[in-house]
Amino acid sequence: MDDSKFLITGSAGQLGRALQKQYPNARPTDAAELDITDWQSLSDFDWGGITTILSAAAYTNVDGAETPEGRIAAWKVNAQAVANLTRIAQQKDLLIIHLSTDYVFDGSQNPHTEDEPLSPLSVYGASKAAGDVVLTQVPRYYLLRTSWVIGDGKNFVRTMLELGKKGVNPSVVADQVGRPTFTAELVRAIDHLLKNNPEYGLYNVSNGGDPVSWSQFTREIFMQAGLSNTVTDTTTQEYYKDKPQTAPRPLNSLFDLSKIQAAGFTSADWRDDLAEYIKKESTE
């Protein structure tokens, strides 16, 4: 597999950084070099030698997308840019691997399956759902739907570790349930798809292991980090009651992983990847 033929969008993000480590010869791009929201930028780009787009760019400010400016930005990056990439892929006969989210659902189905109808609650979720729909126009694509992403950058685990070391005893929501997805797991899944070439289409991807709430996840973070902080359970409604611009969240983010596992992929337990993540954080 020649990774020099890969192009990474969103290379500065959590997944983009992980992809660069996995594929050091790939061509990383950001908005300054390649504005995927602008068709002319994509059209003028030199696609010579590129066979695969690793589409890691996204507008992920869930609450920010509820503002007038954020609404425009979310749709521009999460929907229009995907339409542009789809058009390029059709013209150049490229494979696209693109990331989606549990926010395309309202959380009523448990677990979420690949054939579940889209039912987004928020602007962010709707913009991502639109990108998912347009991506299916490409003959060759892998759409990875994931949740609770943790990688190199600002994320929940890093925030909780910082709070814990400061002696803070946080209140964390206990009515949102799912599994974390470390970027290490996403990269393993992407690499598996690229090397084994299973049927094109949509695959749910998160870490394996038992489902947890955000508050249970926080307790595990503190325990593995050797911190004795206490965690108080709260509800989503109570936590966000004084935040009027908050986007609605799906209370269930649990994915059925049987399809990608049937394609030969073994899901790593989130507790194992959490241990590796905390170990790495402690040495930096």
C-alpha positions in Angstrom: 0.0 0.0 0.0 1.6 3.2 -1.2 0.7 6.0 1.3 2.3 8.6 -0.9 -0.9 8.4 -3.0 -3.0 9.5 0.0 -4.3 13.0 0.6 -5.4 14.0 4.1 -7.8 16.9 4.6 -8.1 18.4 8.0 -4.6 17.4 8.8 -4.3 19.6 11.8 -7.2 18.0 13.6 -7.1 15.1 16.1 -7.7 12.4 13.4 -5.6 14.3 10.9 -2.6 14.1 13.2 -3.1 10.4 13.8 -3.4 9.7 10.1 -0.1 11.6 9.4 1.7 9.3 11.9 0.2 6.2 10.4 0.8 7.4 6.8 4.0 9.5 6.9 4.3 9.8 3.1 0.7 11.0 2.7 0.1 14.6 1.6 -1.4 16.6 4.5 -3.5 19.6 3.6 -5.2 22.3 5.5 -7.6 25.1 4.5 -4.6 27.4 3.6 -3.3 25.0 1.0 -6.6 23.4 -0.1 -9.9 25.0 0.6 -12.3 22.1 0.2 -15.3 24.5 0.6 -14.2 26.3 -2.6 -14.7 24.3 -5.8 -12.2 26.4 -7.7 -9.5 25.6 -5.1 -10.2 21.9 -5.5 -10.4 22.1 -9.3 -7.0 23.9 -9.5 -5.3 21.5 -7.1 -2.7 19.1 -8.6 -4.3 15.7 -8.1 -1.5 13.9 -10.0 -0.6 10.6 -8.2 -3.5 10.8 -5.7 -5.7 7.8 -5.5 -7.3 8.2 -2.0 -8.8 11.0 0.0 -8.7 10.6 3.8 -11.4 13.1 4.6 -10.8 14.2 8.2 -11.9 17.9 7.9 -15.0 18.9 9.8 -16.7 21.7 11.6 -17.2 20.1 15.1 -18.2 23.0 17.3 -21.6 21.5 18.2 -22.9 24.4 20.2 -21.2 27.0 17.9 -23.2 25.6 15.0 -26.4 26.9 16.7 -25.3 30.5 16.2 -26.0 32.4 12.9 -22.3 32.4 11.9 -21.7 28.8 13.1 -24.7 27.5 11.1 -23.2 28.8 7.9 -19.8 27.5 8.7 -21.1 24.0 9.7 -23.0 23.6 6.4 -20.1 25.0 4.4 -17.6 22.5 5.8 -19.7 19.5 6.7 -22.0 19.5 3.6 -20.8 21.7 0.8 -17.1 20.6 1.1 -18.2 17.0 1.0 -20.2 17.7 -2.1 -17.1 19.2 -3.6 -14.9 16.2 -2.7 -17.6 13.9 -4.1 -17.4 15.8 -7.4 -13.6 15.6 -7.5 -13.7 11.9 -6.6 -16.1 11.2 -9.5 -14.0 13.1 -12.0 -10.7 11.6 -10.9 -11.9 8.1 -9.9 -10.7 8.5 -6.3 -11.5 6.5 -3.2 -12.9 8.6 -0.2 -12.8 7.7 3.4 -14.9 10.1 5.3 -15.9 10.5 9.0 -19.5 10.9 10.3 -21.0 11.1 13.8 -23.6 9.8 16.2 -25.2 13.3 16.0 -26.9 12.3 12.8 -29.3 10.4 15.1 -31.8 11.5 17.8 -30.6 8.8 20.1 -33.8 6.9 20.3 -32.5 3.6 18.7 -30.2 1.4 20.8 -27.8 0.5 19.4 -27.4 2.5 16.2 -27.1 0.4 13.1 -25.8 1.2 9.6 -29.3 1.1 8.1 -31.0 3.4 10.7 -32.8 6.4 9.2 -31.1 9.8 9.7 -32.8 11.8 12.5 -30.5 14.7 13.6 -31.5 17.0 16.4 -29.0 19.8 15.9 -27.5 22.0 13.2 -24.2 20.2 13.5 -26.0 16.8 13.2 -28.0 18.0 10.2 -25.0 19.3 8.4 -23.1 16.0 8.9 -26.1 14.0 7.8 -26.2 16.1 4.6 -22.6 15.3 4.0 -23.3 11.6 4.5 -26.1 11.6 2.0 -24.1 13.3 -0.8 -21.1 11.0 -0.2 -23.1 8.0 -1.4 -22.9 9.4 -4.9 -19.2 8.3 -5.1 -18.8 4.8 -6.5 -16.0 4.0 -4.1 -16.3 5.3 -0.5 -16.0 4.2 3.1 -18.1 6.2 5.5 -17.1 5.7 9.1 -19.7 6.7 11.6 -18.2 7.3 15.1 -18.6 9.0 18.5 -16.9 10.5 21.4 -13.6 11.0 19.6 -10.4 11.3 21.7 -7.0 12.1 20.2 -4.1 14.5 20.1 -5.8 17.9 20.8 -8.5 19.4 23.0 -10.8 16.6 24.1 -12.8 15.2 27.0 -10.0 13.0 28.5 -7.4 15.8 28.5 -9.9 18.2 30.1 -10.8 15.8 32.9 -7.2 15.0 33.6 -6.4 18.7 33.8 -9.4 19.3 36.2 -8.4 16.2 38.2 -4.9 17.4 38.7 -6.2 20.8 39.9 -8.3 19.1 42.6 -11.7 19.8 40.9 -14.6 17.4 41.6 -16.7 17.7 38.5 -20.4 17.2 37.8 -20.7 15.2 34.7 -23.8 14.1 32.7 -25.0 10.5 33.5 -27.8 10.2 31.0 -25.7 10.2 27.8 -24.4 6.7 27.0 -22.0 5.4 24.4 -18.4 4.2 23.9 -15.3 6.4 23.5 -13.5 6.3 20.1 -9.8 6.9 20.3 -8.1 8.1 17.1 -5.9 5.1 17.4 -9.0 2.9 16.9 -10.1 5.0 13.9 -6.7 4.7 12.3 -6.7 0.9 12.9 -10.2 0.7 11.2 -9.2 2.9 8.3 -6.0 0.9 7.8 -8.0 -2.4 7.9 -10.4 -1.1 5.2 -7.6 0.1 3.0 -5.6 -3.2 3.3 -8.6 -5.6 3.0 -10.9 -3.8 0.6 -14.3 -5.0 2.0 -17.5 -3.9 0.4 -17.7 -0.2 0.0 -20.2 1.8 2.1 -21.0 2.7 5.7 -19.4 1.2 8.7 -19.9 2.0 12.4 -16.6 2.4 14.2 -16.0 3.0 17.9 -13.9 1.3 20.5 -15.3 -1.9 21.8 -16.0 -2.6 25.5 -19.0 -2.0 27.7 -21.2 1.1 27.2 -20.7 3.9 29.7 -22.1 7.3 30.5 -19.9 10.4 30.5 -19.8 10.4 34.3 -18.8 6.7 34.4 -16.1 7.4 31.8 -14.8 10.3 34.0 -14.5 8.0 37.0 -12.5 5.5 34.9 -10.2 8.3 33.7 -9.5 9.4 37.3 -9.0 5.8 38.5 -6.6 4.9 35.7 -4.7 8.2 36.3 -4.4 7.5 40.0 -6.6 10.5 40.9 -9.0 10.4 43.9 -11.4 13.1 42.7 -15.1 12.4 43.1 -17.6 12.7 40.2 -21.2 13.9 40.8 -23.9 12.6 38.3 -26.1 15.2 36.7 -28.6 15.2 33.8 -28.1 16.8 30.4 -31.0 19.1 31.0 -29.6 20.2 34.4 -26.0 20.6 33.1 -27.0 22.9 30.2 -29.9 24.8 31.8 -28.0 28.1 31.9 -26.5 27.7 28.4 -29.2 28.9 26.0 -27.1 28.3 22.8 -26.5 24.6 23.6 -27.3 22.2 20.9 -29.6 19.2 21.7 -27.6 16.0 22.2 -28.6 12.4 21.5 -28.8 10.6 24.8 -27.7 7.3 23.2 -24.6 7.1 21.1 -24.0 3.4 21.2 -23.1 1.7 17.9 -23.6 -1.8 16.7 -20.1 -2.8 15.5 -21.0 -6.2 14.0 -20.6 -5.0 10.3 -17.0 -4.0 10.6 -16.2 -6.9 12.8 -17.7 -9.2 10.2 -15.3 -7.7 7.8 -12.4 -9.0 9.9 -11.8 -6.0 12.2 -11.2 -6.6 15.9 -12.5 -3.7 18.0 -10.1 -2.7 20.8 -11.6 -2.2 24.3 -11.8 1.5 25.1 -10.3 0.9 28.5 -7.1 -0.4 26.9 -6.8 2.6 24.6 -7.6 4.9 27.6 -4.7 3.4 29.5 -2.3 4.0 26.5 -3.6 7.5 26.2 -3.1 8.4 29.9 0.4 6.8 29.8 1.3 9.0 26.8 -0.1 12.1 28.4 1.9 11.5 31.6 5.2 11.4 29.7 4.6 14.6 27.7 
